[in-house]
Amino acid sequence: MSAPAPPSAEDPTTPPPMTTPPRKASVRLQERRGSNLSLLLDVGTLGVESVCSVSTPKEVWLQLLHTSSRPLMHTALQQAAMDTDTLNAEYQKIPPNFVNAADLDVPGHTIKDRYKTILPNPETRVILKNPEEAVGPDRYINANYIRGYRGVPRAFIATQGPMLHTVGDFWDMVWQEKSSIIVMVTRLKENNEKCELYWPQTVKDGDNRETGQFGRFILRVKDSREKDGFTVTDLDIQLCSERRPVRHYWFTSWPDHHIPQCTTPLLRLVEEVDAYSRSLLQPVLQPVTAPSPEPAHGPGPIIVHCSAGIGRTGCFIASSICCQQLRQTSQVDILEAVCQLRLDRGGMIQTSEQYQFLYSTLAQFSAQLQEQNQNPASTQDPQNPDETQNPVQLSVQLQNMRLDDT
C-alpha cells in the first residue's frame, strides 16, 4: 500500500508555516539623515559635468559638492521657494559628506561626541592647543571651521551643544579662537538633554551680577535682555587677569528636527548678529597723543551650535551667508552655499523640511530688499525721521511668512 501523497501547496487544510517578522533595526541619527551612497542616484539634473574619470564614491561626492550650483535672482527665488517638490528632490541629491569613525584618527574621541555618528570632518576640525603650562597632546572637540560668504576662511565655527564634561573644552575654544559671538540655536532640553548649561545663571558676586566658574575660566553676566524669539546676554570671560567680552545669542523658538512657524525671528537674529559682528570690525579712533595701539585682532569666528551642530546650526549659517550674498549681488545660490557647508562639516542642514525653510527665509529677505529698493523712504524710523532703519528694524515691519507644518 502506497503512502498518502503530501498535501499540495494549494491545500486549504494545510496551515501556512508560522514566521516571525524580522525585527526592525534601530536607526541612528546619521541614518535618519540618509547615507552618502543613497544620494548618488540621478545627479544629472544638478548640471554637473560627467564624472566618469572619478574612481571612488567619495571623489564623486566631493565633485558634486564642489560644482553644484543654482543661482537665483529675486523673482526666481520667490518661485523656487514655493516649489517644495523640486526643493525636496534638490536636497536629496546633495551628498551629506558624513565622516566615518575610521577616518577620524583621534583616540578616545567618542567620549566627547554627543552623537556617535556625527563627527567633525578631519580637514577642518578645530584642534584645541594645550595651555603653555600643560604638558600633553592637543585636545579634541567636536567642532569645525566653516567658511563664510565668498569663502572667507574660519568665519564660523559649527559645534555640538556642550556636554557636562566638555564645557571646559568649549570655553577653551572660545578663548583660543578669540571669538566674541556665540549663537545657540537649541533649548537645553527637548524631550531629552540637548545641551548642558554652560554659562552662569544663579550665583551672585559682590557686584550683584551672575558669575560662575567654568573650566579654567570665570564668567560674569554683564547684561541680559529678552527679544522676540531670542535672548541676548553680554558676558565677561576671565582667565587670570585678562578679561574679554562675549555676546551670547540664545534662539529658543526652533523645535528640534522641525522648523519655526515663521521666518521673521530667524531673519531678525541673523541681521542682528551680522550687524554686531560688523561693529566689532570698525576701527576705534585713537587720540593723536595716544601711543600706537597693538595690532588689531578681528572678533574671531562666530561660534554656532544646536545639539548635534549640523541641523539648526547649518540653517543659521547658511541664512547668514546667503543674506550677505543677496544684499551685495541681488542673487543667491542656496544649493552652492549648502554644498560649501557640507564640505566643511558633514550633514549640515539635516532635513528636507529645513532646506525648504531656508529657501522661504531667503525669499522673505529678498522681498524685504526689494521693498527697501522700491520705497527708500520706508526705511526711515517713523519715530525718528532723521535716522535710517537698519535691516533688523525693517524686518520687524514685514508680515511674517507662515509655513505649512508638514
C-alpha positions, 0 to 999 in steps of 0.5 A: 500500500502506497503512502498518502501523497503530501498535501499540495501547496494549494491545500486549504487544510494545510496551515501556512508555516508560522514566521516571525517578522524580522525585527526592525533595526534601530536607526541612528541619527546619521541614518535618519539623515540618509547615507552618502551612497543613497544620494548618488542616484540621478545627479544629472539634473544638478548640471554637473559635468560627467564624472566618469574619470572619478574612481571612488564614491567619495571623489564623486561626492566631493565633485558634486559638492564642489560644482553644484550650483543654482543661482537665483535672482529675486523673482526666481527665488520667490518661485523656487521657494514655493516649489517644495517638490523640486526643493525636496528632490534638490536636497536629496541629491546633495551628498551629506559628506558624513565622516566615518569613525575610521577616518577620524584618527583621534583616540578616545574621541567618542567620549566627547561626541554627543552623537556617535555618528556625527563627527567633525570632518578631519580637514577642518576640525578645530584642534584645541592647543594645550595651555603653555603650562600643560604638558600633553597632546592637543585636545579634541572637540567636536567642532569645525571651521566653516567658511563664510560668504565668498569663502572667507576662511574660519568665519564660523565655527559649527559645534555640538551643544556642550556636554557636562564634561566638555564645557571646559573644552568649549570655553577653551575654544572660545578663548583660543579662537578669540571669538566674541559671538556665540549663537545657540540655536537649541533649548537645553532640553527637548524631550531629552538633554540637548545641551548642558548649561554652560554659562552662569545663571544663579550665583551672585558676586559682590557686584550683584551680577551672575558669575560662575566658574567654568573650566579654567575660566570665570564668567560674569553676566554683564547684561541680559535682555529678552527679544522676540524669539531670542535672548541676548546676554553680554558676558565677561570671560576671565582667565587670570587677569585678562578679561574679554567680552562675549555676546551670547545669542540664545534662539529658543523658538526652533523645535528640534528636527522641525522648523519655526512657524515663521521666518521673521525671528530667524531673519531678525537674529541673523541681521542682528548678529551680522550687524554686531559682528560688523561693529566689532570690525570698525576701527576705534579712533585713537587720540593723536597723543595716544601711543600706537595701539597693538595690532588689531585682532578681528572678533574671531569666528562666530561660534554656532551650535544646536545639539548635534551642530549640523541641523539648526546650526547649518540653517543659521549659517547658511541664512547668514551667508546667503543674506550677505550674498543677496544684499551685495549681488541681488542673487543667491545660490542656496544649493552652492552655499549648502554644498560649501557647508557640507564640505566643511562639516558633514550633514549640515542642514539635516532635513528636507523640511529645513532646506525648504525653510531656508529657501522661504527665509531667503525669499522673505529677505529678498522681498524685504530688499526689494521693498527697501529698493522700491520705497527708500523712504520706508526705511526711515524710523517713523519715530525718528525721521532723521535716522535710517532703519537698519535691516533688523528694524525693517524686518520687524515691519514685514508680515511674517511668512507662515509655513505649512507644518508638514 
